[in-house]
Every structure is written in C-alpha cells, then in structure tokens.
Amino acid sequence: MLADYYKQQKSKRQIIEAVNSQIKNFNLISRLRKI
C-alpha cells in the first residue's frame, strides 16, 4: 500500500516536471519571437 502511494507521488512529480519543462520551452520560444 505504501509502495503504491510512493509510485503515485513519483508519477505526479514526473508529470509536474514535464509540464514545467514544456512551460519553460514555451517561454523561451515566445521570447525569441518577440526579438
């Protein structure tokens, strides 16, 4: 049961990291377009 909880937390963290990296990439692209 605890292992399942840990797996869920780990996958949530991976999703959050993936979203954050996509947001960073989007911000970089939008900055480049402004120039």
C-alpha positions in Angstrom: 0.0 0.0 0.0 2.8 2.4 0.9 4.7 1.4 -2.2 1.6 2.2 -4.4 1.4 5.6 -2.7 5.1 6.2 -3.4 4.6 5.3 -7.0 1.7 7.7 -7.4 3.7 10.5 -5.9 6.7 9.7 -8.1 4.5 9.8 -11.3 2.8 13.0 -10.2 6.3 14.6 -9.7 7.3 13.4 -13.2 4.2 14.9 -14.7 4.8 18.2 -12.9 8.4 18.3 -14.1 7.3 17.5 -17.7 4.8 20.3 -17.6 7.3 22.8 -16.1 9.9 22.0 -18.8 7.2 22.5 -21.5 6.3 25.8 -20.0 10.0 26.8 -19.9 10.4 25.8 -23.6 7.2 27.8 -24.5 8.5 30.9 -22.6 11.9 30.7 -24.5 10.1 30.4 -27.8 7.8 33.3 -27.2 10.8 35.4 -26.0 12.7 34.6 -29.2 9.6 35.5 -31.3 9.4 39.0 -29.7 13.0 39.8 -30.7 
